[in-house]
Amino acid sequence: MTAPVRARIGVADLLTVGNGVCGFLALAVLARLWLVEPGGGLPHRVLVACLLLYGIGMLFDVLDGPAARRFGSTGLGAGLDTICDTISFGLLPAMLLLARVQADDAWTYPALAAASIYVGATILRLARQAWLERVRDASGPRRAGEAQPDFTGMPSPVGGNCVLAVVVLAPPAPAAVAVIALVAVLLVADFPYPSNKTVLGAVFVGGLLLASFAALAGLISLAVPSAAALVGLLPVAVLRAARSLVRGS
């Protein structure tokens, strides 16, 4: 049996991530989400507009793989995936979190720290997954009927969905910061997370997207898809990470 491929994170990688985190902090300042007077909050129409763009981006993310298989790939897909996923599933959820906790002055800096850690974890997770996929591709194509390999750690769209669910549900700031920190750990943890290319995964993702667009159209509450995302995604990652930790100990 072939040993699982693992990617080590080195000092140089952390310095590169530091560059990305600094860029995020600069964007937060530019967007007036950090160095501002508290109490501004997050206007509902701004939240809805951001969620709509996020949902469309997630739909594109779901469709790009089938499109590449149907029409062929230019070879740019892996690099584009990493860049665009960092923006849509890393930077956007983190900045929305900062906007949400603005009203609570005591939690501005803890939220900023959690958001920065989340952005850094997203960058690391995407870089590691890209490396793992290159290694798997170099080992040769999958045999006919061979199952899609699991992800390593929580996928970035799942992490983004969990963070946005926290933004929409707006729990007390300590709970929000704790959940974001947990998501950041799960993004870089070493455990198998099921691929969404299974029937069950495709049904859940499709249902979540439909519910999200229905909520954005005002047909149901935004809390419905948000709660479904948090309850349906976060426990899976926690249980799988815990199982992997127990087996590895």
C-alpha positions in Angstrom: 0.0 0.0 0.0 1.4 3.4 -1.0 2.1 5.7 1.9 0.1 9.0 1.9 1.8 12.0 0.4 2.4 14.8 2.9 3.6 18.3 2.4 5.8 19.9 5.1 5.5 23.6 5.9 8.8 25.4 6.2 10.0 28.7 7.4 10.1 30.2 3.9 6.5 29.1 3.4 5.5 31.0 6.6 7.3 34.1 5.4 5.4 33.9 2.1 2.1 33.5 4.0 3.1 36.6 6.1 3.2 38.5 2.9 -0.4 37.5 2.1 -1.5 38.3 5.6 0.0 41.8 5.4 -1.8 42.3 2.1 -5.0 41.3 3.9 -4.4 43.8 6.7 -3.7 46.6 4.3 -7.0 45.8 2.5 -8.8 45.9 5.8 -7.4 49.3 6.6 -8.2 50.6 3.1 -11.8 49.3 3.5 -12.1 51.0 6.9 -12.7 47.8 8.7 -9.9 48.1 11.2 -8.7 51.6 12.0 -12.2 53.1 12.4 -14.4 54.2 15.2 -16.5 51.3 16.6 -20.2 51.1 16.1 -20.4 51.2 12.3 -21.6 47.6 11.9 -22.3 45.8 8.7 -25.3 47.2 6.6 -27.7 44.5 5.5 -27.6 45.5 1.8 -23.8 45.3 1.9 -23.9 41.8 3.5 -26.4 40.6 0.9 -24.4 42.0 -2.0 -21.2 40.3 -0.7 -23.1 37.0 -0.1 -24.5 37.1 -3.7 -21.1 37.6 -5.2 -19.7 34.8 -3.0 -22.5 32.5 -4.1 -21.9 33.2 -7.7 -18.1 32.6 -7.2 -18.8 29.3 -5.4 -21.0 28.3 -8.3 -18.2 29.0 -10.7 -15.8 27.0 -8.5 -18.2 24.0 -8.7 -18.5 24.3 -12.5 -14.9 24.9 -13.5 -13.8 21.3 -13.0 -16.6 19.7 -15.2 -16.0 22.5 -17.8 -12.3 21.6 -17.9 -13.1 17.9 -18.4 -15.7 18.6 -21.0 -13.9 21.3 -23.1 -10.2 20.6 -22.1 -7.8 22.4 -19.8 -5.3 25.1 -20.8 -3.0 24.1 -17.9 -3.7 27.3 -16.0 -6.4 25.8 -13.8 -4.4 24.9 -10.7 -2.8 28.4 -10.5 -6.0 30.2 -11.1 -7.8 28.1 -8.5 -5.3 29.0 -5.8 -5.4 32.7 -6.6 -9.2 33.0 -6.9 -10.0 30.7 -3.9 -7.7 32.9 -1.8 -9.7 35.9 -2.7 -13.2 34.5 -2.6 -12.9 31.9 0.3 -10.1 33.6 2.3 -10.1 37.4 2.0 -13.8 38.0 1.6 -15.1 36.0 4.6 -12.3 37.5 6.8 -13.2 41.1 5.8 -16.9 40.4 6.4 -16.0 39.1 9.9 -14.2 42.3 10.7 -17.1 44.4 9.5 -19.5 42.3 11.6 -17.6 42.8 14.9 -16.9 46.5 14.4 -19.7 47.3 16.8 -18.0 45.5 19.7 -14.8 47.6 20.4 -13.5 45.0 23.0 -13.3 42.3 20.3 -11.9 44.3 17.4 -8.3 43.1 17.9 -9.1 39.5 18.8 -11.3 39.3 15.7 -8.5 40.9 13.6 -6.1 38.3 14.9 -8.5 35.4 14.2 -9.2 36.8 10.7 -5.5 37.1 10.0 -4.9 33.5 11.1 -7.8 32.4 9.0 -6.4 34.1 5.9 -2.9 32.7 6.5 -4.4 29.2 7.0 -6.4 29.5 3.8 -3.2 30.4 1.8 -1.3 27.5 3.4 -4.1 25.0 2.8 -4.4 26.0 -0.9 -0.7 25.8 -1.5 -0.5 22.4 0.2 -3.4 21.0 -1.8 -1.9 22.3 -5.1 1.4 20.6 -4.2 -0.4 17.3 -3.4 -2.3 17.4 -6.6 0.9 18.0 -8.6 2.5 15.0 -6.9 -0.5 12.8 -7.6 -0.6 13.9 -11.2 3.1 13.0 -11.6 2.4 9.5 -10.3 0.2 8.9 -13.3 -3.5 9.1 -14.2 -6.1 7.5 -12.0 -7.4 4.1 -13.2 -10.9 3.8 -14.5 -13.4 3.6 -11.7 -10.8 4.7 -9.1 -12.5 7.0 -6.5 -11.7 10.7 -6.3 -9.1 11.1 -3.6 -10.1 12.9 -0.4 -9.0 16.4 0.4 -6.3 16.9 3.0 -7.7 19.1 5.7 -10.9 21.2 5.4 -11.3 22.6 1.9 -11.2 26.4 1.5 -14.8 26.7 0.2 -16.0 24.8 3.3 -13.9 27.1 5.5 -15.3 30.2 3.8 -18.9 28.9 4.2 -18.4 28.3 7.9 -17.0 31.8 8.4 -19.8 33.4 6.4 -22.3 31.4 8.4 -20.8 33.0 11.6 -21.1 36.4 10.0 -24.8 35.9 9.1 -25.8 34.3 12.4 -23.9 36.9 14.3 -23.2 35.0 17.6 -21.5 36.8 20.5 -18.1 38.0 19.5 -16.2 35.5 21.7 -18.0 32.6 20.0 -17.4 34.0 16.6 -13.7 34.4 17.2 -13.5 30.9 18.6 -15.2 29.3 15.6 -13.0 31.2 13.2 -9.9 30.0 15.0 -11.2 26.4 14.9 -11.8 26.7 11.2 -8.3 28.0 10.7 -6.8 25.0 12.5 -9.0 22.6 10.5 -7.8 24.2 7.2 -4.2 23.3 7.9 -4.7 20.1 9.9 -3.7 16.7 8.3 -6.8 14.6 8.0 -8.9 13.3 5.1 -12.0 15.3 4.2 -14.5 13.7 1.8 -14.5 15.0 -1.8 -17.7 16.8 -2.9 -17.6 14.8 -6.1 -19.5 12.0 -4.3 -23.3 11.8 -4.8 -24.0 12.8 -1.2 -21.5 15.7 -1.4 -23.0 16.9 -4.7 -26.5 16.8 -3.3 -25.5 18.7 -0.2 -23.5 21.4 -2.1 -26.4 21.8 -4.7 -29.0 22.1 -1.9 -26.9 24.6 -0.1 -26.4 26.7 -3.2 -30.2 26.6 -3.9 -31.0 27.5 -0.4 -28.5 30.4 -0.4 -29.8 31.9 -3.6 -33.4 31.5 -2.3 -32.4 33.4 0.9 -30.7 36.1 -1.2 -33.9 36.5 -3.2 -35.8 37.0 0.0 -37.7 33.7 -0.1 -36.3 32.3 3.1 -34.2 33.7 5.9 -30.5 34.0 5.5 -30.1 32.1 8.7 -31.5 28.9 7.1 -28.6 28.2 4.7 -26.1 29.6 7.2 -27.2 27.2 9.9 -27.3 24.4 7.4 -23.7 25.2 6.3 -22.4 25.4 9.9 -24.2 22.3 11.1 -23.6 20.3 8.0 -19.9 21.1 7.4 -18.1 22.0 10.6 -18.9 18.8 12.6 -17.7 16.6 9.7 -14.3 18.3 9.8 -14.1 18.2 13.6 -15.0 14.5 13.8 -12.6 13.5 11.0 -9.7 15.5 12.5 -10.4 13.9 15.9 -10.5 10.4 14.4 -7.2 11.1 12.5 -5.6 12.4 15.7 -6.7 9.3 17.7 -5.4 6.9 15.0 -2.1 8.8 14.8 -1.5 8.8 18.5 
